């Protein structure tokens, strides 16, 4: 479909897609931002929005990176799909007449919006640490009942009649796969429709390469050390990783531990510099947001989540062992009280009978 035909059709489009097209028309250059150390859903939805804006309204754009791409699969995704990112410190806000936040929202603690940038577009599926806060951005599409932000961006393509490139389709599909655990967790009808729409355009060879990257020996050493630190309280698994080099390991260990037989909730944390990161996974009524809110009660941090997945961070005054241990003891007390196993005895993986 040509841009002219899409513009004619816009009067018949569902409200959100029509509103996005209306905002993009007349814009010249867009800055796309996401959270620090972006994951596949943020990478895919950012790439998808950039392609959509250019295809629909000839809007040029840049994707700014804060933090680093850490997980091996995410690095492979960037390499395989040619995702180009500009370090945030090189961005000049005056070069852009449109700013979009994707897979995050203003005020989230893991998100940096440069001074002088006024946010025009917010596309996300997370519930923030204060659900009563609702932004007033010109275009805001936040749907917490949807499993992936990539599904929202894919829906704009489908409803406007545009076809994504194979790289964009692959990125969006992988974003959906990762945030919904292969369409098995927090998945909605919109996620399923989005994935079905994308699949004919996906580069399957690149998708396989992304999901099975080579891993260094150091990864397995870190994983070995992490498993030694697991403590089990009945149906709850806790893992305090201590000082670590990669934020991604916190979420990766949490995902792994939820697969343990008999485990219904996982809390995993690790310290990077002076920031303590927490990941929560649960099968207890699918309310990870409530669990992380209970865990971080009284702490000066930010968090967000949806369904069975949540994450947050707490900035410490320093990263010494004493400060870290005190924080972890407070979090553990809150966690055990929240899930109803306060006073239970802990067992390590080595204590489990064969």
Buried (B, 14 or more C-beta within 10 A) or exposed (E): BEBEEBBEBBEEBEEBBBBBBBBBBEBEEBBBBBBBBBBBBBBBBBBBBBBBBBBBBEBEBBBBBBBEBBBBBBBBBBBBBEBEBEEBEEBEEEEBBBBBBBBBBBEBBBBBBBEEBEBBBBBBBBBBBEEEEEEEBBBBBBBBEBBBBBBBBBBBBBBBBBBBBBBBBBBBBBBBBBBBBEBEBBBBEBBBBBBEBBEEBBBEEBBEBBBEBEEEEEBEEBBEEBBEBBBBBBBBBBBBBBEBEBBBBBBBBBBBBBEBEEBBBBBBBBBBEBBBBBBBBBBBEBBBBBBBBBBBEEBEBBBBBBBBBBBBBBEBEEBEEEBBEEBBEBBBEBBBBBBEBEEBEBBEBEEEEE
